[in-house]
Amino acid sequence: MSISKATKNMFKNTLLELSKRQPLHKITVKTIIDHTNTAKQTFYNHFKDKYDLINFVLLDFVENIENTHAMYTYEGIMATLNYCEANQNFFTTIARENYQNNFKEFYREWCENYYIKAFQQIFNDNIPNFLLVAISFYCYGAVGIFIDWIKDDMKTPKELIASTIVNCRPALIAKYLLLLTP
């Protein structure tokens, strides 16, 4: 891992830890710098502002899902839900408020692109329209349930959320995911 990535991860982890103790809107760049014992310029060498750091956290979150193929299986979805639960205050705030980006739209769009990219391997970039519609339909529902779970303070058992996301997957998507499962 590069020094730059390690430094970004340090700021990410600090933001996530701080968000467990105080509302995200009260966390300032100064607070983050004080907790990391770094210079102000170090933060600004990596991020424009706190919102840029928040976007980095979200991009790192979805990059981890992509790298582990977490959306393919119940266990992968559970790992994603466990991560969100471990960082509940951060995700609840992001889901309820519209910072610079709307998390629900960001995650839905990412989810659609995730499945499209996966199925491009099978269809050599010529995914049939019926499958594109099924992907869009599924992502709206799955992301909607996921965001509602977060907004409701994660009260519904995560096992129910994960099994619903898997079991309500259109048969077309499930069939092709079997071909992709590593």
Residue pairs with C-beta under 8 A, 6 or more apart in sequence:
1 9
4 46
7 38
7 42
7 46
8 46
8 47
8 56
9 60
10 36
10 38
11 32
11 36
11 43
11 46
11 47
11 53
11 56
12 53
12 56
12 57
12 60
14 32
14 35
14 36
15 27
15 32
15 50
15 53
15 54
15 57
15 90
16 57
16 87
16 90
17 35
18 27
18 31
18 32
18 35
19 27
19 87
19 89
19 90
19 93
20 87
20 88
20 89
20 90
23 89
23 93
24 54
24 89
24 90
24 93
24 94
25 93
25 97
27 50
28 50
29 40
29 43
29 49
29 50
30 40
32 43
32 50
32 53
33 39
33 40
33 42
33 43
36 43
47 53
47 56
51 99
51 100
54 94
54 99
54 100
55 100
55 101
57 90
58 94
58 101
58 103
58 106
61 83
62 107
62 110
62 114
64 70
64 83
65 71
65 76
65 80
65 114
66 114
68 76
68 79
69 76
69 180
69 181
69 182
70 76
70 77
70 79
70 80
71 77
71 80
71 111
71 114
71 115
72 177
72 180
72 181
72 182
73 166
73 181
74 162
74 163
74 166
77 161
77 162
77 165
77 166
78 158
78 159
78 162
81 146
81 149
81 158
81 161
81 162
82 158
84 91
84 150
84 154
85 154
85 158
88 150
88 153
88 154
91 150
92 150
92 151
92 153
92 154
94 103
95 103
95 104
95 147
95 150
95 151
96 151
103 147
104 143
104 144
104 147
107 143
107 146
107 147
108 139
108 140
108 143
111 139
111 142
111 143
112 135
112 136
112 139
115 135
115 138
115 139
115 173
116 127
116 132
116 135
118 177
118 180
119 127
119 131
119 135
119 176
119 180
120 127
121 180
122 176
122 179
122 180
123 131
130 172
131 172
131 173
131 176
134 170
134 172
134 173
135 173
137 170
138 168
138 169
138 170
138 173
141 168
142 165
142 168
142 169
145 161
145 164
145 165
146 161
146 165
149 156
149 158
149 161
169 177
